[in-house]
Amino acid sequence: MHIAVAGNIGSGKTTLTGLLAKHFAWEPQFEEVDDNPYLNDFYDDMQRWSFNLQVYFLNKRFNQIIDIRESGKSVIQDRTIFEDAEIFAPNLHAMGLMTTRDFNNYQDLFRLIQQFLSPPDLMIYLRASVPTLVRNIQSRGRDYENSIRIDYLKKLNDRYENWISGYKSGKLLIVDVDDINFPENPEDLGIIVNSIQAEIHGLF
């Protein structure tokens, strides 16, 4: 089984992935943040490094999907390849931070990869307002995230909502992060766990 956790920067994807992996005994696949050779450069100069970063993510997440298929295990994945292609790359292009030439090249590469992709068995979307995202980003204190702009987060949020509103590829569970504190409240985590079990086993 392939479970995926989607959401904007600072929505709590990594935390929820770890908690659910522990609860369900799923194997977690985390986004490689600390080892990413482009993130620091990207946040310092988005226009220069946007294409490099997006191709890096495309490569890493495609390899993750191959690993998930070959493992034969139940895996929960922190962020999906679909978010890169449907949200982050188009947003960078729309903001003038990725050239049309590079964006078209990226899209061609994704369309090629897409022929070998299947949607996850369950997509969990963490919906969060920009103030919640900013608070979470500040609390984790990653130096390279200090320069993330509010307008960048807002544009990403808008694209996430548009993407999720049209998501028809499989089962979808939406968690409103503003109204729930799953990292610190076991009861809130329990609500998410029960909702996942209902989606997977079709109890409702």
N, C-alpha and C positions, 0 to 999 in steps of 0.2 A: 504494500500500500504506500502511496506517495501523498503526503500531506504537505501543503505549502502555506507559509505565513507571509502575507503581503502587507505593505504599508509604507508610508512616507518615512523619511529620516527622523528618528526620534520617537516613533510610534510604539516601540517596545517589542519589535519582532524578535530580536535575539533573546531577550529575557523570556518571552512566551515560548519560543522554540525550546529553550533549555528546560523550562518547567514541564511542558507537555511531553518532551522526550523522556524525562524522568518518570512522570506519572504513568505513561502508556508503555514504557520500555521500548520506545522507538529510537532509531539511530538518528542523531541530529546531524544536519549538514549546515554549517554556519557560513555566513558571508565572511570571506577572508579580508578583514579590515586592516589589521595590524601589518599584514605582509603585503599589502597592496602597494606596488612601487609607484603608482601614479596619483594617489589621493592627495598627498601634500601639495604636489605641483598643481593639481587640478584646482584646488581651492584658492591657491595663490594667483593662478592665471587660467581661468576656465576656458577662455577662447583658444589658447594655445594647446591645452591638454585634453579637451573634451572628447575628441575622436579617439585618441589613444586609450583613454579611460574606458570608454564605452566598448571598444573592441576587446579590451582586457576582460571586462565583465562578461561579454558575450562568450568568449572562449572559456572562461572559468565555469560559467553556469551550464554551458553545453556539456562540458566534461563532468560536471556534477550529475546531470541527468543520465549520462551514460553509466556512471558509477552506481546510481540508484537502480537502474534497470538490471545491471549485472549482479548487484549484491543479493537480490532475492529477499531483501529485508523490508520491513516497514520503516520508512524514512520520513522525517519531518525536515523541511527545507526552509532556511531563513532567506527570504526574498527569491523571486523567480526570474527566469529569463524573459518572461513576457513583460514584466515591469520595465526592464531595460529598453525593450523595443517599442513598447506602447506609451511609455511615460517619459523616461529620462532623456533618451536620445531626441525624440520630437520636441521636448521642452527646450533643450539646449539649442536646437535649430531655430525654434520660434523666437528665442531670446537673442538670436544673433551670435550665439556662442559656439555654434558649429556651422561651418560653411555648407552651402547646398551641395557642393561636390562631395564633401565628406559624408553628409547625411545620406545622399543617394547611394554612395558606396556601402555605408552601414546597412541600409535597408536591403540592398541586394544580397549582402552576406546573411542577414537574418532570414530572408525569404528562402535562401538555400538551406539553412539550418532547420527552418520550420518544417520542412518535409519529413524530418526525422523526430519531430516532437509530438508528445501527447500531453494533454492537460493533466494536472494532478487529480487524484481521486477526490480531494477536498481542498478548496481554496479558503483560507481564513484571512479576511481583510480587517486590519486594525484601522479604524477610522478615528482620527484625532484632529482637533482644531489646532491652528497655528500656535496659540499661546501654550497649549500642552506640549507640542513638539519642541518649542523653544525651551520650555522648562526642563524637559527631559534631556535635551542636547546639552544644556548648561550644567545639569547635575552630573552627567557622566564625564565632563571635562576633557574631551579630546581636543588637543591643541589645534589640529587642522580644521576642526569644525567651527572654530571661533569666528571665521570670516563668512560663514553661511548667511546669506541675506534673507530678510523676511519675505521680500517679494519672490525670491526663488522658492521658498517653502510654500508660499501661497499658490504659485503657479503649479507646482507639483501636486498640491492638494486638489486643485481644480481638475487636473488631468486624471488623478486617481479616481475621483468621483465619476468622471465621464466614462472611464474604463470600466469601473465596477458596475455602473448602471446598465451597461450593455453586455456584461459578462454572461455568456450562455454556454460556455464550454464544459461545465461540470457543476458539481455541488459547490455551493458558496455559503460561508458563514461570516456575517459581519459583526464585529465587536466594537462597540462605541467606547473608546479608551477614556474619553472625558468623564464617563459615568461609572467607571469601574477601576479598581485598583488591584489588579491580579498579582503584581509583584509582591505586595505586602499583605494582602487580605486573602486567606485561604478560601473563604466563602465565595469571593468573587472569582477566584480561579476555578472553584467547583462549578459555578454557573457555566463557565466556558467549557469545562470538561463534559458536563451533562449535555450541552448543546452539540458538542462534537460527537458524542456517542449517539445522539438522536439522528444526526446527519448520516453517520456511517452505517448505523444499523436500521435506519428508517423507522424509528419508534413513533414519530409523529407525522 
